[in-house]
């Protein structure tokens, strides 16, 4: 059975304990005591993501009951993740075909079903999650209606697009969306403070669904390895270009690589929040306040998963640099890249994927022996302002996103203080209509965030 320790030394813990605790008691992030090893894939594995994911799951989660693991994979990952060759040797791995049209669906749905399958059902757990964009919607949808769980999503009030927000604020039921007065870093700090507060943790049976939870991180390794299998495994090792904010997606790829997945290397593509790029250059981690950008899900000034990445490389910056290159991309470069790729190929990028595409264009040209894989992390329809301005054409709404735009919204305004969060979690209120200010007697304009919406960026 795979067991886990904290990046700060505490442990070991079982898979169930690591899933339930999310953040380790010493404040570290759970990692496998010993990294599993991926053998070469069998020839008869088949072309579907589902089949490849089931094979990968048996190796990355040894000890989990086989029928349980197969049921979790089949139920959670029932959508395709196409690998599209947009230009010769340059492939886009489309990770946005799940229910909320973001790559977070893979990890969130797998984790929700795994937790429901293996955790004791004697208590109602509160899934507390901070989001800078797509995580909240994916986690909310993954746990929506799952018995034994309620979801509390913390999002920056003015820091996500309206379409992203609606995927959290229109579900109701066991999902509550909290509009935090601050940035994503405030949301993440608030969530970590709650997990480290023993009274709050026990009172609400807190568990995490951010990528700090190893149960969400491990299945994100599946799509890296699935792409590597499709391209020929060690015959054509790919270079992966990863939109990078909180570094969970990059960490999952590096984990797969350290477990034996062939790769020509990784490129961490950031926006103006370039702390990881600076870390690679200097070896120093200097947290800074995040700044808003067009690729808002990557607006992270103090990425949690850097701690895991450093653990994977035993703290060795030189070894990490041998596998990972960093590139920072501006908003103007992002928009130009969307326009350029659309004009030349007809392919539509969302701003996060465009950041990674721009980073790929700066590096060596791909070849038949060393293809390039760019991770497409969100559907472009989530960001119509920048995408439609760049392409000059309207982006069609996928059905799931269109449905979220028609449902009424409910949210709870929240100050970024632990005391305020604890009080809100303990309240039995239904939240407030979008537009209402804390303490206000009436609601503002329907569909707007108090203080002004950043729009559908």
Buried (B, 14 or more C-beta within 10 A) or exposed (E): EBBBBBBBEBBEBBBBBBBBBBBBBEBBBBBBEEBBEBEEBEEEBEEEBBBBBBBBBBBBBBEBEEEEBBBBBEBBBEBEBEBEEBBEBBBBBBBBBBBBBBBBBBBBBBBBBBBBBBBEEEEEBBBBBBBBBBBBBBBBBBBBEBEBBBBBBBBBBBBBBBBBBBBBBBBBEBBBBBBBBBBBBBBBBBBBBBBBBEEBBEEBBBBBBBBBBBBBBBBBBBBBBBBBBBBEBEEBBBBBBBBBBBBBBBBBBBBBBBBBBBBBBBBBBBBBBBBBBBBBEEEEBEEEEBEBBBBBBBBBBBBBBBBBBBBBBEEEBEEBBEBBBBBBBBBEBBBBBBBBBBEEEEBBBBBBBBBBBBBBBEBEEBEEEBBBBBBBBBBBBBBBBBBBEBBEEEBEBBEBBEEBBEEEBBBBBBBBBBEBBBEBBEEEEEBBBBBBEEEEEEBBEEBBBBEEBBEBB
